[in-house]
Amino acid sequence: MKLLVLAVAAATLLGAAEPGFVSLFNGKDLTGWTLFGKKGEGYLVEDGKVICAANGGGNLLTEKEFSDFVFRFEFKLPPGGNNGVGIRAPLSGDVAYSGMEIQLLDHDNEKYKGWLQPWQRNGSLYNVFPASAEALKPVGEWNQEEITAKGTKITVVLNGKTVLDADISTVTDPEILKKHPGLQRKSGHVGFLGHNDPVEFRNIRIKAL
């Protein structure tokens, strides 16, 4: 109980210190979120954290929609952990294509050696733009991420370092455009796209622009 109280208090103070930001997670339950494509136990709430259940997951997205925004959160990966951040997403389909997905991945894990594509690495806009830099902390440590969507520009800052600075209006490959109708979306839901690994999240907040 003490851990939960401290986590909620910390989230409240964090929001107060960041003008314009509102918390998306109350630290107690998934009020304000919706889950579709649930796998296994989906997502759990423990000690003020949202946790993708082991051998579970699905698409955990906000009930509210956002257009231009700054989305901030902390995440912690287990060894080989794989998750994603859905942005401007609908509540249907494969969000990596019907919306957009920013990769959350322990890409240096041995199981990914030899086959992982650049656009699959952590911080990439999946199947569209590869991350331009690396800034992941060691497995088991908390990472701080900020995703900004403003018009056609998508920026990802990880642990204070810009790892993606992309303009989706520059995508001209007809195959990518056909495969990713979500690139044309102007607004949608944000959230997490679980892939069976116990990835943890906390201090989840957003600022509409």
GUGU-727207 format. One record per residue (C-alpha): residue number from 0; residue in one letter; x, y, z. Coordinates in Angstrom, 2 decimals. Each point is the difference from the previous one (the first is absolute). Layout:
GUGU-727207
+-----+--------+---------+---------+---------+
! num ! residu !      xx !      yy !      zz !
+-----+--------+---------+---------+---------+
! NUM !      a !       X !       Y !       Z !
...
+-----+--------+---------+---------+---------+
This chain:
GUGU-727207
+-----+--------+---------+---------+---------+
! num ! residu !      xx !      yy !      zz !
+-----+--------+---------+---------+---------+
!   0 !      m !    0.00 !    0.00 !    0.00 !
!   1 !      k !    2.82 !    2.42 !    0.85 !
!   2 !      l !    1.57 !   -0.54 !   -3.41 !
!   3 !      l !   -3.31 !    0.76 !   -1.71 !
!   4 !      v !   -0.53 !    3.19 !    2.02 !
!   5 !      l !    3.54 !    1.16 !   -0.78 !
!   6 !      a !   -0.42 !   -0.76 !   -3.71 !
!   7 !      v !   -3.26 !    1.95 !   -0.23 !
!   8 !      a !    1.51 !    2.93 !    1.94 !
!   9 !      a !    3.07 !    0.03 !   -2.26 !
!  10 !      a !   -2.18 !    0.03 !   -3.13 !
!  11 !      t !   -2.02 !    2.91 !    1.40 !
!  12 !      l !    3.13 !    2.02 !    0.78 !
!  13 !      l !    1.47 !   -0.81 !   -3.41 !
!  14 !      g !   -3.11 !    1.32 !   -1.76 !
!  15 !      a !    0.07 !    3.18 !    2.07 !
!  16 !      a !    3.64 !    0.58 !   -0.98 !
!  17 !      e !   -0.78 !   -0.31 !   -3.72 !
!  18 !      p !   -2.45 !    2.76 !   -1.03 !
!  19 !      g !   -2.64 !   -1.17 !   -2.45 !
!  20 !      f !    0.53 !   -3.70 !    0.61 !
!  21 !      v !   -2.76 !   -2.21 !    1.36 !
!  22 !      s !    0.44 !   -3.45 !    1.49 !
!  23 !      l !   -1.50 !   -2.87 !   -1.99 !
!  24 !      f !    0.40 !   -2.60 !    2.76 !
!  25 !      n !   -1.38 !    0.31 !    3.53 !
!  26 !      g !    2.40 !   -2.59 !    1.42 !
!  27 !      k !   -2.84 !   -2.25 !    1.16 !
!  28 !      d !   -1.92 !   -1.36 !   -2.98 !
!  29 !      l !   -0.51 !    0.41 !   -3.75 !
!  30 !      t !   -2.73 !    2.63 !    0.16 !
!  31 !      g !    0.22 !    2.10 !   -3.18 !
!  32 !      w !    1.48 !   -2.84 !   -2.05 !
!  33 !      t !   -1.48 !   -2.57 !   -2.34 !
!  34 !      l !    1.48 !   -3.37 !   -1.01 !
!  35 !      f !   -0.63 !   -1.79 !   -3.28 !
!  36 !      g !    1.63 !   -3.04 !   -1.50 !
!  37 !      k !    0.59 !   -1.26 !    3.54 !
!  38 !      k !    2.48 !   -2.82 !    0.45 !
!  39 !      g !    0.10 !   -2.07 !    3.19 !
!  40 !      e !   -0.42 !    2.23 !    3.04 !
!  41 !      g !    0.51 !    3.14 !   -2.05 !
!  42 !      y !    1.49 !    2.66 !    2.26 !
!  43 !      l !    0.32 !    0.11 !    3.78 !
!  44 !      v !    0.32 !    2.85 !    2.49 !
!  45 !      e !    2.49 !   -0.58 !    2.81 !
!  46 !      d !    1.73 !    2.46 !    2.37 !
!  47 !      g !   -0.94 !    3.03 !   -2.10 !
!  48 !      k !    1.17 !   -1.58 !   -3.27 !
!  49 !      v !   -1.73 !   -1.26 !   -3.13 !
!  50 !      i !    1.48 !   -3.39 !   -0.88 !
!  51 !      c !   -0.53 !   -2.00 !   -3.15 !
!  52 !      a !   -0.75 !   -3.50 !    1.27 !
!  53 !      a !    2.51 !   -2.71 !   -0.87 !
!  54 !      n !   -1.47 !   -1.94 !   -2.93 !
!  55 !      g !   -2.66 !    2.70 !   -0.21 !
!  56 !      g !   -0.48 !    3.52 !   -1.27 !
!  57 !      g !   -2.05 !    1.47 !   -2.81 !
!  58 !      n !   -0.68 !    3.61 !   -0.89 !
!  59 !      l !   -0.47 !    2.16 !    3.10 !
!  60 !      l !   -1.07 !    3.43 !   -1.27 !
!  61 !      t !   -1.41 !    3.16 !    1.50 !
!  62 !      e !   -3.75 !    0.54 !   -0.19 !
!  63 !      k !    0.69 !    3.56 !   -1.11 !
!  64 !      e !    1.40 !    0.95 !   -3.39 !
!  65 !      f !    2.90 !    2.37 !   -0.60 !
!  66 !      s !    1.23 !    1.81 !   -3.11 !
!  67 !      d !    3.22 !    1.92 !    0.68 !
!  68 !      f !    1.58 !   -0.83 !    3.35 !
!  69 !      v !    3.02 !   -0.70 !    2.17 !
!  70 !      f !   -0.27 !   -3.44 !    1.63 !
!  71 !      r !    2.34 !   -0.80 !    2.89 !
!  72 !      f !    0.44 !   -3.20 !    1.97 !
!  73 !      e !    2.57 !   -2.30 !    1.57 !
!  74 !      f !    0.48 !   -3.62 !   -1.00 !
!  75 !      k !    2.09 !   -2.95 !    1.10 !
!  76 !      l !    0.84 !   -2.93 !   -2.26 !
!  77 !      p !    0.69 !   -3.60 !    1.05 !
!  78 !      p !    2.69 !   -1.91 !   -1.93 !
!  79 !      g !   -1.12 !   -0.15 !   -3.63 !
!  80 !      g !   -3.08 !    2.05 !    0.86 !
!  81 !      n !   -2.24 !    1.17 !   -2.84 !
!  82 !      n !   -2.86 !    2.53 !    0.13 !
!  83 !      g !   -1.00 !    3.06 !   -1.96 !
!  84 !      v !   -1.62 !    3.40 !    0.29 !
!  85 !      g !   -3.07 !    0.54 !   -2.11 !
!  86 !      i !   -0.63 !    3.59 !   -1.11 !
!  87 !      r !   -2.93 !    1.53 !   -1.94 !
!  88 !      a !   -1.47 !   -3.48 !    0.11 !
!  89 !      p !   -3.55 !   -1.21 !   -0.63 !
!  90 !      l !   -1.57 !   -2.56 !    2.32 !
!  91 !      s !    0.21 !   -2.70 !   -2.63 !
!  92 !      g !    2.39 !   -1.78 !   -2.30 !
!  93 !      d !    3.74 !   -0.48 !    0.35 !
!  94 !      v !    1.04 !    3.33 !    1.52 !
!  95 !      a !    3.48 !   -0.19 !   -1.58 !
!  96 !      y !   -1.80 !    0.51 !   -3.32 !
!  97 !      s !   -3.45 !    1.46 !    0.79 !
!  98 !      g !    1.73 !    2.58 !    2.23 !
!  99 !      m !    3.73 !    0.35 !    0.66 !
! 100 !      e !    2.29 !   -1.94 !    2.34 !
! 101 !      i !    3.20 !    1.17 !    1.68 !
! 102 !      q !    2.16 !   -2.99 !    0.90 !
! 103 !      l !    0.87 !   -0.94 !    3.59 !
! 104 !      l !    2.47 !   -2.85 !   -0.27 !
! 105 !      d !    3.08 !   -1.48 !    1.63 !
! 106 !      h !    1.46 !   -0.26 !   -3.49 !
! 107 !      d !    3.47 !   -1.10 !    1.12 !
! 108 !      n !   -1.33 !   -3.21 !    1.51 !
! 109 !      e !    1.49 !   -3.15 !   -1.48 !
! 110 !      k !   -3.35 !   -1.22 !   -1.34 !
! 111 !      y !   -0.12 !    2.91 !   -2.47 !
! 112 !      k !    3.52 !   -0.47 !   -1.36 !
! 113 !      g !    0.34 !   -0.37 !   -3.75 !
! 114 !      w !   -3.51 !    0.78 !   -1.17 !
! 115 !      l !   -1.27 !    3.24 !    1.57 !
! 116 !      q !   -0.60 !    2.80 !   -2.52 !
! 117 !      p !    1.14 !    3.59 !    0.78 !
! 118 !      w !   -3.63 !    1.18 !    0.15 !
! 119 !      q !   -0.72 !   -2.61 !    2.68 !
! 120 !      r !    2.54 !    1.34 !    2.47 !
! 121 !      n !   -1.01 !    1.89 !    3.11 !
! 122 !      g !   -1.27 !    3.52 !   -0.70 !
! 123 !      s !   -0.84 !   -0.68 !   -3.64 !
! 124 !      l !   -3.31 !    0.81 !   -1.66 !
! 125 !      y !   -0.78 !   -3.60 !   -0.85 !
! 126 !      n !    0.59 !   -0.99 !   -3.63 !
! 127 !      v !    0.35 !    3.65 !   -1.04 !
! 128 !      f !    2.88 !    1.91 !    1.64 !
! 129 !      p !    2.93 !   -1.58 !    1.88 !
! 130 !      a !    1.24 !    1.64 !    3.18 !
! 131 !      s !    3.09 !    2.10 !   -0.66 !
! 132 !      a !    1.66 !   -0.53 !    3.38 !
! 133 !      e !    0.05 !   -2.25 !    3.06 !
! 134 !      a !   -0.67 !    1.06 !    3.57 !
! 135 !      l !   -1.51 !   -3.02 !    1.77 !
! 136 !      k !    1.07 !   -0.60 !    3.57 !
! 137 !      p !    1.04 !   -3.53 !    1.03 !
! 138 !      v !   -2.78 !   -2.56 !    0.31 !
! 139 !      g !   -1.81 !    0.33 !    3.32 !
! 140 !      e !    0.54 !    3.77 !    0.32 !
! 141 !      w !   -2.66 !    2.66 !   -0.52 !
! 142 !      n !    0.09 !    1.98 !   -3.26 !
! 143 !      q !   -1.61 !    3.40 !   -0.54 !
! 144 !      e !   -1.65 !    0.53 !   -3.37 !
! 145 !      e !   -1.65 !    2.98 !   -1.66 !
! 146 !      i !   -1.92 !   -0.30 !   -3.27 !
! 147 !      t !   -1.09 !    3.19 !   -1.76 !
! 148 !      a !   -2.49 !   -0.04 !   -2.87 !
! 149 !      k !   -0.52 !    3.38 !   -1.64 !
! 150 !      g !   -1.55 !    0.03 !   -3.43 !
! 151 !      t !    2.03 !   -2.40 !   -2.13 !
! 152 !      k !    3.04 !    0.05 !    2.27 !
! 153 !      i !    0.67 !   -2.77 !    2.50 !
! 154 !      t !    2.85 !    0.34 !    2.51 !
! 155 !      v !    1.18 !   -2.49 !    2.61 !
! 156 !      v !    2.31 !    1.02 !    2.84 !
! 157 !      l !    1.32 !   -2.86 !    2.14 !
! 158 !      n !    1.84 !    0.75 !    3.24 !
! 159 !      g !    0.65 !    3.54 !   -1.21 !
! 160 !      k !    1.31 !   -1.00 !   -3.44 !
! 161 !      t !   -1.90 !    0.43 !   -3.28 !
! 162 !      v !   -0.16 !   -3.43 !   -1.64 !
! 163 !      l !   -2.62 !    0.75 !   -2.66 !
! 164 !      d !   -0.79 !    3.22 !   -1.85 !
! 165 !      a !   -2.26 !   -0.88 !   -2.91 !
! 166 !      d !   -2.43 !    1.70 !   -2.36 !
! 167 !      i !   -2.62 !   -2.41 !   -1.26 !
! 168 !      s !   -0.84 !    2.32 !   -2.90 !
! 169 !      t !    3.31 !   -1.07 !   -1.56 !
! 170 !      v !   -1.17 !   -3.61 !   -0.38 !
! 171 !      t !   -0.54 !   -0.57 !   -3.72 !
! 172 !      d !    0.45 !   -3.77 !   -0.37 !
! 173 !      p !   -3.41 !   -1.19 !   -1.29 !
! 174 !      e !    0.36 !   -3.39 !    1.70 !
! 175 !      i !    0.60 !    1.58 !    3.42 !
! 176 !      l !   -2.86 !    2.47 !   -0.49 !
! 177 !      k !   -2.36 !   -2.81 !   -0.98 !
! 178 !      k !    1.11 !   -2.18 !    2.91 !
! 179 !      h !   -0.18 !    2.85 !    2.54 !
! 180 !      p !   -3.26 !    1.95 !   -0.39 !
! 181 !      g !    0.59 !    1.19 !    3.57 !
! 182 !      l !    2.66 !    2.40 !   -1.27 !
! 183 !      q !   -2.82 !    2.16 !   -1.32 !
! 184 !      r !   -1.86 !    0.21 !    3.31 !
! 185 !      k !   -0.14 !    3.42 !    1.65 !
! 186 !      s !   -1.17 !   -1.20 !    3.43 !
! 187 !      g !   -0.69 !   -3.12 !    2.01 !
! 188 !      h !    0.70 !   -1.83 !    3.23 !
! 189 !      v !    3.38 !   -0.54 !    1.66 !
! 190 !      g !    1.20 !   -2.92 !    2.08 !
! 191 !      f !    1.92 !   -3.23 !    0.16 !
! 192 !      l !    0.11 !   -3.00 !   -2.33 !
! 193 !      g !    0.95 !   -3.07 !    2.01 !
! 194 !      h !    1.76 !   -3.01 !   -1.50 !
! 195 !      n !   -0.03 !   -2.59 !    2.83 !
! 196 !      d !    2.93 !    1.48 !    1.96 !
! 197 !      p !   -0.27 !    1.52 !    3.53 !
! 198 !      v !    0.95 !    3.57 !   -0.95 !
! 199 !      e !   -0.80 !    2.53 !    2.75 !
! 200 !      f !   -1.23 !    3.60 !   -0.27 !
! 201 !      r !   -0.43 !    2.87 !    2.44 !
! 202 !      n !   -0.32 !    3.82 !    0.15 !
! 203 !      i !   -2.17 !    0.04 !   -3.13 !
! 204 !      r !   -1.09 !    3.50 !   -1.00 !
! 205 !      i !   -0.84 !    2.09 !   -3.06 !
! 206 !      k !   -0.19 !    3.60 !   -1.14 !
! 207 !      a !   -2.28 !    0.98 !   -2.86 !
! 208 !      l !    1.55 !    2.52 !   -2.41 !
+-----+--------+---------+---------+---------+
